[in-house]
Each structure stands twice: as C-alpha cells, then as structure tokens.
Amino acid sequence: MVFKFLLPIVAGISIVLQGTLNRTSASQIGLVSAVFLNALVFLVFSGVFWLAMRFELIGGLTTMSAKPFVDLKWWQILPGVLGFFIVLLTPLAIEFLGANLTFAAIICTQLAVSMIWDSYMEKAPPSPLSLWGVGVMVLGLVLIVVSKK
C-alpha cells in the first residue's frame, strides 16, 4: 500500500520539477526548444521502455503490456496532445504567475475535473465530502491569489 501511495507523490514531484526546470531552460534556449528537447527525451525513454516490455526483457502488469498498434481510435491521440499542452503551458504559467499559484490552480482544476470525471464514470453525483474537499482547495487557491495582490 505504501508503494502505491508513492506513485502519485513521485508524479507530483516530477510535475513541479519538470515545469520549473522547463521554465528555467526556456530562459536559456527558449520555451519551444525546451518543449522539443523534452519530447525527444520522452521519445527515447518511452521507446526503450516499450521495446523492453515488447520483447519481455522486463515484466509488468497486464495494463503495462506493449501490444501492437492496431485499430487505433482518434481519441487515443488526445493524451499526447494534452501532454504537449502540459509541457508547453506549465512553464509559461510559472513565468506569469509563479510556481505556487500555478500549481495551486493546476491542482484545483485537476480536483474539480477528476471529480466530474469520476461522477460521470460511476454515474453518481460526488459525495458531499468530496464537494467540501474541492471547495476547501478552491478557497485555498483564492487565498493564494489574494495574497499575491
């Protein structure tokens, strides 16, 4: 259980470091070049990982299998487009708003959208405690915005 809880923690740390490092890199090589470099590194790492999984050099969960690309649907391209937006827009937002406000807004947006997504998938409205929790986070965002002025 502890290991599974570490997954979103490592992802969260990675998101903050990636955005802030891309922001710093953008000041040296430009944001478009930083995004492109990011994509190249991602392509190399994901390609090596895909090949290792495809040829069973490493094992993993069933959902981590490397199946052939057949019968692709149009919506399967969207995660890559969304990833591009994340890599491009996060450092841009950090430049304008600072890291604290940027990630507070990102987290509040993620919570609200994920609550809507879960409600849609489960075909049930969010619980009052979930609504309350997201409301508290939005209030925290408002406090951060007010403190910036």
Buried (B, 14 or more C-beta within 10 A) or exposed (E): EEEEEEEEEEEEEEBBEBBBEBBEBBEEEEBEEBBEEBBEEEEEEEEEBEEBBEEEEEEEEEEEEBEEEEEEEEEEEEEEEEEEEBBBBBBBBBBEBEBEBBBBBBBBEEBBEEBEEEBEEEEEEBEEEBEEBBEEBBEEBEEBEEEEE
